[in-house]
Amino acid sequence: QVQLVESGGGLVEAGGSLRLSCVVSRNIRKIITMGWYRQAPGQQRELIARSLSDLRTHYADSVKGRFTISKDNAKNTIYLQMNNLKPDDTAVYYCNGYPAIYTWGQGTQVTVSL
């Protein structure tokens, strides 16, 4: 069973930056696509970034140009660098495969204040 452990969230002012990490309990080289998702209060969980095994990346329009997904295969870790954060980015952030076939982790809370 794959376990996902997210960390790095916190409270930040608008315009600030955070770097999220997701440690995966298996060799991520064997996972074709990894993604970052988020769920804002009262909203459905949405995919915001994904990284393919060939290093291509895709982003939701809402984060394009501000967020960057990357991975360290040696550490089985996925990262999400978030810059120029906005209050609308406030959510719980999760990682998972794409599609999201693994049991969700606990997520990490990101709160962006004005």
C-alpha positions in Angstrom: 0.0 0.0 0.0 1.4 3.3 -1.0 1.6 6.0 1.6 1.7 9.7 0.9 2.9 12.2 3.5 2.6 15.9 2.7 4.3 18.7 4.5 5.4 22.3 4.2 2.1 24.2 4.5 1.5 27.2 6.7 0.2 30.7 7.0 1.7 33.2 4.5 0.8 36.7 3.4 -0.4 37.3 -0.2 2.6 37.5 -2.5 4.6 35.1 -0.4 6.0 31.7 -1.2 5.9 28.2 0.2 7.4 24.9 -0.8 5.4 21.7 -0.3 6.9 18.3 -0.1 5.3 14.9 -0.5 7.2 11.7 0.4 6.0 8.6 -1.4 6.5 5.2 0.1 7.5 3.6 -3.2 9.8 4.1 -6.0 8.3 7.1 -7.9 10.2 6.1 -11.0 7.5 3.4 -11.3 4.7 6.0 -11.1 4.0 7.4 -14.6 2.4 10.6 -13.3 2.3 12.3 -9.9 0.2 15.2 -9.2 -0.7 17.9 -6.6 -4.3 18.5 -5.7 -6.0 21.0 -3.4 -9.4 21.3 -1.7 -10.7 24.6 -0.6 -13.4 24.8 2.0 -16.8 23.8 0.5 -15.2 22.9 -2.8 -14.3 19.7 -4.5 -10.7 18.5 -4.7 -9.0 19.6 -7.9 -5.8 18.7 -9.7 -3.5 21.7 -10.0 -0.2 20.3 -11.2 1.1 17.0 -12.6 4.5 15.7 -13.5 5.0 12.9 -16.0 7.8 10.4 -16.1 9.2 12.1 -19.2 9.5 15.3 -17.1 6.7 17.1 -18.9 4.5 19.1 -16.6 0.9 20.4 -16.7 -0.7 23.1 -14.6 -4.2 24.3 -14.0 -4.8 27.8 -15.4 -5.3 29.1 -11.9 -1.7 28.3 -10.9 0.2 28.5 -14.2 3.2 30.7 -14.0 3.2 30.8 -10.2 3.5 27.1 -9.1 6.2 24.6 -10.1 6.0 20.8 -9.6 9.2 18.9 -9.4 10.5 15.6 -8.1 13.5 14.0 -6.6 13.6 10.3 -7.6 16.4 9.5 -5.2 14.2 10.7 -2.3 10.9 9.5 -3.6 9.7 13.0 -3.0 7.4 15.4 -5.0 7.6 19.1 -4.5 5.4 22.0 -5.2 7.0 25.5 -5.2 4.3 28.1 -4.8 5.2 31.7 -5.5 3.1 34.9 -5.6 0.4 33.2 -3.4 -3.1 34.6 -3.4 -5.9 34.3 -0.8 -7.7 32.0 -3.4 -4.9 29.5 -3.0 -6.0 28.8 0.6 -6.7 25.1 0.7 -5.5 21.7 1.9 -2.9 20.4 -0.5 -2.5 16.8 -1.3 -0.3 14.7 -3.6 -1.3 11.5 -5.4 -0.9 9.7 -8.6 -2.8 10.8 -11.7 -5.4 9.4 -11.8 -5.5 9.5 -8.0 -5.3 5.8 -7.3 -3.6 5.8 -4.0 -5.1 6.4 -0.5 -5.1 10.1 0.3 -2.6 11.4 2.8 -3.5 13.9 5.5 -2.7 16.8 3.3 -1.0 20.1 4.4 -2.9 23.3 5.1 -2.0 26.4 3.2 -3.5 29.7 4.3 -2.9 32.9 2.5 -3.9 36.1 4.2 -4.4 39.5 2.6 
